[in-house]
Amino acid sequence: MPSPLPSRCANMSNEPATPGRVVVEYHVTFGNGDDARTMARAVLEARLAACANIFEGVRSLYWWQGEIAEENEVSVLFKTSTARAEALATFIAERHPYDTPAIIRHDGGSVDAAFARWIEEETTPS
């Protein structure tokens, strides 16, 4: 198993923030870990995100068809560049197993320069 990249994926470099360099995050939920990992891998292989953090064991309560539903879900946080953000959202929407997936965009503020460069490099198609 490859070793994780905590300093990159967790945004922990010591380089100062650079105004105007932002990372876009998408928060997306899935019904199970297999679907979440399959989507995360497909997104990364397509170079639409540099990182996907998978959080298992999420308990979700939500309105569905007039009733409150309660389910276990898996939450994924995708980190991408502003240039690839819309393509990432479209990619996920077209492949997501839910009828109405939650694909929630968070435009981050300025991030440290090294992390922003890494995101941009890893989301540049080869």
N, C-alpha and C positions, 0 to 999 in steps of 0.2 A: 504494500500500500504506500503510495507516495506521501511524503511528509507534508503537513499543512503549511500554509503561508500566512501565519497569523499577523505578521506586521503589515502585510499588504492588504489582506481582506478586512482587517480590523481598523485600518487607517491609523497606524501608530508610529509613523515616522516623525522625526524631530524637525523636519524642514518647515519653515513658516508658511502660512497660508498665502495664496496668491489671489488677489481680487480678480473676479471674472472667471476663475477656473472652478467649475462646479461639477459635482457628480450627481447624476439622477439615480434615485432608487425607486424600484417598484416592489411593492409588497403584494404578494399573491398567495392565496390559500388553495390547498389541494385536499382531496379526501383521504389520501394515504401517502406513505413515504415513497412507495414505488413510483407513483405518478409524479410526485415532487422531484425525485432524483432523475427520472427520465426527462422531464422538462428542463431541469437545471443543466443536465449534460447536453441536451440538444441546443439550448441557448448558448452555452459556452462554445460548443463546436461550431456554431454559426457566427461566432465572434460578436454576438449581440450584447454580451455582458462580460465583464472581467471576473466577476465573482458572484457566487450564489450561496447565501447562508441559509441553511435548512434548520428549522426549529420544529422538532417533533413534539407531540403531546399537547398541542394547543386545543383547548376546549372552547368551542364557538357556540354562541347563542345568537339566533337571528330570526327575523320574520321570513316565512316561506309559505306561500299559498294560504294566507290568512291565519296562520298559527305560528307560535314560537317554536322553533326547532332547536335542538341541542345535539351537537355532534363533535366527535374528535376530528381534528384536522391537522394538517401539516402546513406551516407557514414558511414561505421562502422570500428572502430579501435579495433581489437582484441589484447589482451595482453596475451602472453603465455610463457612457459619455452622453453629453447632450446631443451629439451628432447621431447617435444610434438609438436614442430613447424611443422615438415613434416606431421604428422598425421592430424594436423589442416588444412593445405593447401589442403590435399587430401580430407578430409571431406567436406570442403566448395566447392571444384571443382566438386565433385560428386553430390552435392545437389543444386547448384546455378541455378536459373532460366535462366540466360543469356547463349547464345550460346558460347560467348567468355568473361567470367568474368575477371575483373581486380582483381587479388589476388596478391598484392604487398607486399613483405616481407621487413621489416626494421630490421636489426640486431642492437639493441641498444648498446650503450657503457655500461660501468659499471653503475649500479644503486645502490641506497642505500640498505644496507643489509636486512633491515626489509621488504622492498618491494619485493626484490628478493625471500626471504624466503616465503612470502605470495603467490607469483606467483607459486613457486614450490609446496607448500602445496596444493593449490587449483587445480593444474593440475595433481596431483598424483591420478591415478585411485584407487577407494576404493575396 
